Amino acid sequence: MTETDGGQGVVVEHTLDTGQRRRYRWVPEDGAWTRYVDERDGDDWRPIGSEAVEDVSITHLTEVQSR
């Protein structure tokens, strides 16, 4: 997690086909959730968007295949 969200929530990071690193964060705030999208900009993360979401559901796949 990041120092700004109190260490709560879910973070998923991945690299796009273009090589750009992207991060999605779902953070609980005031009884709801906010989804933040950030892109790597050198050594820092640059926010590119956010939206309120009603709930978050996580499914863990036991087998993942890469291309």
Helices and strands as residue ranges (DSSP letters): E 10-15, E 21-29, E 32-41, E 44-53
